[in-house]
Amino acid sequence: MSLLYAEVIGDPIAQSKSPVIHGFWLEKLGLSGRYDRHQVPVEGLADYLAQRRADSYWRGCNVTMPHKLAILPLLDRLDPLAERIGAVNTVVREADGTLTGYNTDAAGFLEPLQPLLDQTHLFRMARVLGTGGAARAIVAALAERGFVVVLAGRDPAKARTMLDELTAQDDHHAIDLAHFAQATDFAFDDREQCLDLIVNASPLGMTGQPPLAFDFSHAPPRSVVYDIVTSPLDTPLLQQAREAGFETVDGLSMLIGQADVAFRRFFGATPPRAFDPELRERLTS
């Protein structure tokens, strides 16, 4: 008997933790479904979607590097948020075989920050490092929550274009990523009732990638340091942040948060989040 299934696609894909997360929830809920990983090269993306579109047991897929932007023209429709962000990380096969693209990265990124976002602040600023598909979702989400965004990339012009596309205000700033690698003697003003974030939205620091060069003299007092990298989970950036006395958020928080939204669409069920501590143990064992 065939089972309903979903999967995660990318190239490479062996490092993805999504099968563990979705498989854990299916197990806990006692649902008869499965979640796989499938390596899809760039040149094979169109053929992959054509084959899956014809499979009524396929509920959809999560999309990781390098397909979050390339997949856009291959879909039948985009959710308004995904269209605004210009990146898709979740594809759902509808009953009629059409494919809809969603972006759950924004919601997943914000989930662990919600207790802070529920507070009132006089000022919110986020230094976001990276200009890829995940960064697009993060910038859009933060701007919507009242943050002034400083977006850093190897190409500041690309960062500026991204800000102009994703934000309605003109008070955001684009800067060269190398700026944050060098120490600064900038004297931060009083940060009481302010919320400051440092976000690594790039693959730098990931296993097999160069490290992220960030000097913590650029971090205002009481900043929260958030690294979306999941392999390794405890990145050098997070280790350095803790040593410097900053609160940290790791990449599993965003990964589990975005998977929650996708799981509901794939399997029509609510993930059993009471088991998050057990899920984290499984993901890190």
Salt bridges, closest charged atoms under 4 A:
GLU7 OE2 - ARG52 NE 2.57
GLU27 OE1 - ARG282 NH1 3.05
ASP36 OD2 - ARG34 NE 2.85
ASP76 OD2 - ARG53 NH1 2.59
ASP105 OD2 - LYS68 NZ 2.77
GLU111 OE1 - ARG273 NH2 2.77
GLU144 OE2 - ARG84 NH2 2.93
ASP164 OD1 - ARG160 NH2 3.14
GLU165 OE1 - ARG136 NH2 2.99
ASP171 OD1 - HIS172 NE2 3.65
ASP189 OD1 - ARG191 NH1 2.66
GLU192 OE2 - ARG222 NH2 3.82
ASP196 OD1 - ARG127 NH1 3.79
ASP196 OD1 - ARG191 NH2 2.60
ASP234 OD2 - ARG242 NH2 2.84
ASP250 OD1 - ARG280 NH2 2.84
ASP260 OD1 - ARG264 NE 2.54
ASP260 OD2 - ARG273 NH1 2.85
ASP276 OD2 - ARG273 NH2 2.95
GLU278 OE2 - LYS28 NZ 3.15
